[in-house]
Amino acid sequence: MTVIDCTGDGLARGRAHGEAARAAIGTAIEAWAKATLPDASGDIVDYARGLVARTGLLAAMGRHMPDLLAEIGGIAEGAGQPFDLVAALNLMDEQWWYDLRRASPKDDGPGCSLLACPDGNGMVLAQTMDLPAFMDGSQLILRLRPDQGPSSVVLSSAGMIGLVGVNAAGVAVCVNTLLMLRHNANGVPVAAVVRHLLAQPTAAAARAALLVLPHASGQHYAVADRSGATGHECSAAGCAPVALAQGGALLHTNHPVASADLDTKAMELLEEFGSNDRSRERLGKLTDWAAAVGPLPELFRTAPVCVRPQGRHNGQTFGAVQFRLADRVTASLCTGRPDLTPWQDVALPA
């Protein structure tokens, strides 16, 4: 497990990340370039510049969270990479809808299985993070101590500002991609939304921040603290609240259960790929677990929640997290497939 401590303002945090993970970021960019342009039909820097220039995603970040945009600049500087390249790497969820209509049926939609449930005098928020197989090996943990706001522990990929995390104030954020919901090319990217929520001092403040942002991508956001968890499916139209399951559990995978803001073409493609059927299967597994309340590590080691590449489907579980929110906040993370990789506890920065 690679853990990188990043302290200070956005630029300083980014430089620390970029310098510490310079080799890993270079490797991650090479793998991303091969996956994005598999026929070597173009230049990845040109592609990245096009993604940045043809959308207002970075402009939205600059308006709502300039410190995070500066952090991306710091990563690029520390890693010795072009800014547009690192910026585009951080637009992972946005690249999926940007590229969706040129995808072929061999491509697999992203996945993730998420659950939150009461645990003694607090809550547990946990999920698997399922990503394209080419990203395996880029896993790292960021321990963030910003100049302002709570410190946090964040699961990430080399060069990215974050995927999911928990802060020292006891606020945890997990996510599920909903690629079939309508996107907004001038909205705030998912990675920036996650980090913005983790900068909030309370879950109530995080939920309030979530509801006022313009969202670039269809995404389910789970926000939890020791008192409970809430879920919202966010898209171009706004955020739709997700109903809790029996016993106060929040369960979600990668199809909408609350929002009707559908992109019809994207939905058709995801049905063709079989992504929605696999999402429903994983939600059924979570529902069975919630009824029995078994051990989480065992659930996350088991198919179909633990995703393995097979056939034409090239996704796999990139990692998993388990955040316990009670008198003491703890973060347990798995930086790889849970059936192959051990869990480790990571202390939150003081």
C-alpha positions in Angstrom: 0.0 0.0 0.0 1.4 3.4 -1.1 0.5 6.2 1.3 1.4 9.8 0.4 1.1 12.7 2.9 0.0 16.0 1.3 0.0 19.1 3.4 -0.8 22.8 2.8 -2.6 24.7 0.1 -3.7 23.1 -3.1 -0.5 23.7 -5.0 1.6 22.3 -2.2 -0.5 19.2 -1.8 -0.4 18.6 -5.5 3.4 19.0 -5.6 3.8 16.5 -2.8 1.6 14.0 -4.6 3.3 14.5 -8.0 6.8 14.3 -6.6 6.2 11.2 -4.5 4.3 9.3 -7.2 6.2 10.6 -10.3 7.0 7.2 -11.6 3.6 5.7 -10.9 1.9 8.7 -12.5 4.0 8.2 -15.7 3.1 4.5 -15.7 -0.6 5.3 -15.2 -0.6 7.8 -18.0 1.0 5.3 -20.4 -1.7 2.7 -19.5 -4.5 5.3 -19.9 -3.1 6.4 -23.3 -3.1 2.8 -24.6 -6.6 2.2 -23.4 -7.9 5.5 -24.7 -6.2 5.3 -28.1 -5.7 1.6 -28.6 -5.0 1.8 -32.3 -2.3 4.5 -31.7 -4.4 6.7 -34.0 -3.7 9.9 -32.2 -1.6 11.6 -29.5 -2.8 11.4 -25.9 -1.7 15.0 -25.2 -3.9 16.2 -28.1 -6.7 14.0 -26.9 -6.4 15.5 -23.4 -6.3 19.0 -24.7 -9.5 18.3 -26.7 -11.3 17.0 -23.7 -10.3 20.0 -21.6 -11.0 22.6 -24.4 -14.4 21.1 -25.6 -15.9 21.2 -22.1 -16.3 23.7 -19.3 -15.3 21.2 -16.6 -12.2 22.9 -15.4 -13.9 26.3 -15.6 -16.5 24.9 -13.2 -13.8 23.6 -10.9 -12.2 27.1 -11.0 -15.5 28.7 -10.0 -16.5 26.4 -7.2 -13.2 24.9 -5.8 -10.1 26.7 -7.1 -7.9 25.1 -4.5 -8.5 21.7 -6.1 -7.7 23.0 -9.6 -4.5 24.3 -8.1 -3.9 20.8 -6.6 -4.1 19.3 -10.1 -1.6 21.9 -11.3 0.7 20.9 -8.5 0.4 17.2 -9.4 1.4 18.0 -13.0 4.3 20.2 -11.8 5.6 17.6 -9.3 5.3 14.7 -11.8 6.8 16.6 -14.7 3.7 16.1 -16.9 1.7 18.6 -19.0 -1.1 20.2 -17.1 -3.8 19.2 -19.6 -2.7 15.6 -19.4 -3.1 15.4 -15.7 -6.3 17.5 -15.8 -7.9 15.0 -18.2 -6.7 12.1 -16.1 -8.8 13.6 -13.3 -11.9 13.7 -15.5 -12.3 9.9 -15.3 -16.1 9.8 -15.0 -16.4 12.6 -17.5 -14.3 10.8 -20.1 -16.7 7.9 -19.9 -19.6 9.9 -21.2 -17.3 12.0 -23.5 -16.1 8.7 -25.2 -19.3 6.6 -24.8 -20.6 7.0 -28.3 -17.3 5.8 -29.9 -17.2 2.8 -27.5 -17.7 -0.7 -28.9 -19.6 -3.6 -27.3 -16.3 -5.0 -26.1 -16.0 -2.1 -23.7 -17.4 -2.5 -20.2 -19.2 0.1 -18.1 -17.8 1.0 -14.8 -19.1 -0.5 -11.6 -19.1 -0.1 -7.8 -21.1 -1.8 -4.9 -21.9 0.5 -2.0 -23.5 0.0 1.4 -24.0 1.9 4.6 -25.5 0.4 7.7 -25.8 1.1 11.4 -23.0 -0.4 13.5 -23.3 -0.2 17.3 -23.2 3.5 18.3 -22.3 4.6 14.8 -22.4 3.8 11.0 -20.3 2.0 8.5 -19.9 3.3 5.0 -18.2 0.9 2.6 -17.8 0.1 -1.1 -15.9 -1.7 -3.8 -14.4 0.6 -6.5 -14.6 -1.2 -9.8 -12.6 0.4 -12.6 -11.1 -0.6 -16.0 -8.4 -3.3 -15.5 -5.7 -1.0 -17.0 -5.8 1.1 -13.8 -4.7 -1.8 -11.6 -1.3 -1.0 -10.1 -2.0 2.7 -9.8 -3.7 2.5 -6.4 -2.5 4.8 -3.7 -3.8 6.4 -0.5 -3.7 10.2 0.0 -3.5 11.5 3.6 -4.5 15.1 3.3 -3.8 17.9 5.7 -5.1 21.1 4.1 -4.5 24.6 5.4 -8.2 24.9 6.0 -10.8 22.3 6.8 -10.5 18.7 8.2 -7.8 16.3 7.3 -8.8 13.2 5.4 -7.8 9.8 4.0 -8.7 9.2 0.4 -8.4 6.2 -1.9 -7.0 7.4 -5.2 -5.2 6.4 -8.4 -1.7 7.9 -9.2 -2.2 11.5 -10.5 -5.9 11.8 -9.4 -7.1 14.0 -6.5 -9.3 11.2 -5.2 -12.0 8.6 -5.6 -13.7 8.2 -2.1 -12.7 9.0 1.4 -13.3 10.0 5.0 -12.4 13.0 7.0 -11.3 13.6 10.6 -14.6 15.2 11.4 -16.3 11.9 10.8 -17.8 12.6 7.4 -17.4 9.8 4.7 -18.2 10.0 1.0 -18.6 7.0 -1.4 -19.9 7.0 -4.9 -21.4 4.9 -7.8 -21.2 5.9 -11.4 -24.6 6.3 -13.2 -23.5 6.7 -16.8 -27.1 6.5 -18.1 -28.1 9.8 -16.4 -27.8 13.0 -18.4 -24.4 14.8 -18.1 -23.5 18.5 -18.1 -20.3 19.4 -20.0 -20.1 22.6 -17.9 -20.6 21.0 -14.5 -18.2 20.1 -11.7 -16.3 16.8 -12.2 -17.0 13.9 -9.9 -13.5 13.8 -8.3 -13.8 17.4 -7.4 -17.2 16.9 -5.9 -15.9 14.1 -3.7 -13.0 16.2 -2.4 -15.3 19.2 -1.9 -17.7 17.2 0.2 -14.7 15.8 2.3 -13.7 19.4 3.0 -16.9 20.0 4.9 -17.0 20.0 8.7 -20.3 18.1 9.0 -22.4 15.6 7.0 -25.2 18.3 6.9 -22.8 20.8 5.3 -21.6 18.2 2.8 -25.2 17.4 1.8 -26.0 21.1 1.4 -22.9 21.5 -0.7 -23.8 18.5 -2.9 -27.3 19.8 -3.6 -26.2 23.3 -4.9 -23.4 22.2 -7.2 -23.9 21.8 -11.0 -23.1 18.1 -11.7 -21.0 17.1 -14.7 -21.7 13.4 -14.5 -24.5 11.0 -13.5 -23.4 9.8 -10.0 -24.7 8.5 -6.8 -23.1 10.2 -3.8 -23.4 8.6 -0.3 -22.7 10.9 2.6 -22.5 9.5 6.1 -21.6 10.3 9.6 -22.2 8.5 12.9 -25.9 9.4 12.9 -26.7 7.9 9.5 -26.3 8.0 5.7 -28.0 9.6 2.8 -27.8 9.0 -0.9 -28.5 11.2 -3.8 -28.5 10.4 -7.6 -27.1 13.5 -9.2 -27.2 14.5 -12.9 -27.7 17.5 -15.1 -31.2 18.0 -13.7 -30.1 18.0 -10.1 -30.1 15.5 -7.2 -32.8 12.9 -6.4 -32.8 11.4 -2.9 -32.4 7.6 -2.5 -34.7 5.7 -0.2 -33.1 3.7 2.6 -33.6 -0.1 2.8 -35.0 -2.0 5.7 -33.1 -1.3 9.0 -31.8 2.1 7.7 -29.2 0.6 5.3 -28.2 2.5 2.1 -27.5 0.1 -0.8 -26.5 1.1 -4.3 -24.7 -0.2 -7.4 -24.7 1.3 -11.0 -28.3 1.7 -12.1 -30.7 4.5 -11.0 -33.3 3.8 -8.4 -34.5 7.4 -7.8 -33.6 9.6 -10.8 -35.5 9.7 -14.0 -33.1 12.1 -15.8 -32.1 9.5 -18.4 -29.8 9.7 -21.4 -31.7 7.3 -23.6 -28.8 6.5 -25.9 -26.4 5.8 -23.0 -29.0 3.6 -21.4 -29.3 1.6 -24.6 -25.6 1.1 -24.9 -25.3 0.0 -21.2 -28.1 -2.5 -21.7 -26.3 -3.8 -24.8 -23.0 -4.2 -22.8 -24.8 -6.0 -20.1 -23.7 -3.5 -17.5 -27.2 -2.9 -16.1 -27.8 -6.6 -15.6 -24.6 -7.0 -13.7 -25.5 -3.9 -11.6 -28.8 -5.4 -10.7 -27.2 -8.7 -9.8 -24.7 -6.9 -7.4 -27.6 -5.0 -5.8 -29.3 -8.2 -5.1 -26.2 -9.5 -3.4 -26.0 -6.4 -1.2 -29.7 -6.8 -0.4 -29.2 -10.4 0.7 -26.2 -9.3 2.9 -28.2 -6.5 4.5 -30.8 -9.0 5.6 -28.2 -11.4 7.1 -25.6 -8.8 8.2 -22.6 -10.9 7.5 -18.9 -9.9 7.6 -18.1 -7.1 5.1 -14.6 -8.4 4.1 -16.2 -11.8 3.1 -18.9 -10.0 1.0 -16.3 -7.9 -0.8 -14.2 -11.0 -1.6 -17.2 -12.8 -3.2 -18.4 -12.5 -6.8 -20.3 -10.7 -8.2 -19.4 -7.9 -5.7 -15.7 -8.6 -6.3 -15.4 -8.0 -10.0 -12.9 -10.0 -12.0 -12.1 -9.5 -15.7 -13.8 -12.1 -17.8 -14.8 -12.5 -21.4 -15.4 -9.2 -23.1 -15.7 -7.4 -19.8 -12.5 -5.6 -18.9 -13.4 -4.1 -15.5 -12.3 -5.3 -12.2 -12.4 -4.3 -8.5 -9.6 -1.7 -8.1 -9.9 -1.5 -4.4 -12.4 -1.2 -1.5 -12.9 0.9 1.6 -14.6 0.5 5.0 -15.1 3.6 7.0 -16.4 3.2 10.6 -18.0 6.4 12.0 -18.4 6.4 15.7 -16.7 7.9 18.8 -13.5 7.1 16.9 -13.3 7.3 13.1 -11.4 4.5 11.4 -10.5 3.8 7.8 -9.7 0.3 6.5 -8.7 0.1 2.8 -7.8 -2.6 0.3 -5.7 -1.4 -2.7 -6.5 -4.2 -5.1 -9.0 -7.0 -5.6 -10.3 -8.0 -2.1 -10.0 -11.7 -3.0 -6.3 -11.2 -3.5 -5.3 -8.2 -1.4 -5.2 -7.7 2.3 -7.0 -4.9 4.1 -5.0 -2.3 6.1 -6.0 0.4 8.5 -4.8 3.9 7.7 -4.7 6.5 10.4 -6.2 9.8 9.7 -3.7 12.7 9.8 -3.7 14.7 13.1 
